[in-house]
Amino acid sequence: MTTTRREFIVAGLGSAVGLCAALATSRDARADDKLSESDPAAQAVGYVSVAAKVDKARFPAYQAGQTCNNCSLFQGNPTDAWGGCTLFGTKQVAGGGWCSSYTNM
């Protein structure tokens, strides 16, 4: 059986649409992967999801107003409740959180 050029193109477009849908689904799944305070990587830098809960005795460099969403490592908009962080790969951090790697440069 010989495939026509039209059949080949239609089949290719169908595959491309399926691939795009799969990629969008996997991206959405990663967006829901929120960092837990009990995660070993989070504990290593003292991450808390609410900056007001920072242990000020353990982290004396913490200053009021420092949050993930105004840190230069935050990969989201300053108004986002959750966003990416260069420290934690695909895991999302709370915009109102904090860790000892905070920097605003």
WOGI-V512424 format. One record per backbone hydrogen bond with DSSP energy under -1.0 kcal/mol. NH is the residue of the N-H (numbers start at 0). CO is the residue of the C=O. Records with the same first field share a line. If there is no record, write none. Layout:
NH->CO / CO
This chain:
7->3
8->4
9->5
10->6
11->7
12->8
13->9
14->10
15->11
16->12
17->13
18->14
19->15
20->16
21->17
22->18
23->19
24->20
25->21
26->22
27->23
28->24
29->25
30->26
32->29
33->31
34->91
38->35
42->38
43->39
46->41
47->97
50->95
52->49
53->50
55->53
58->54
61->58
65->62
67->96
68->94
69->66
70->67
71->102
73->70
74->83
79->76
82->92
83->74
85->72
87->84
90->87
91->32
92->82
94->80
96->93
97->47
99->44
101->98
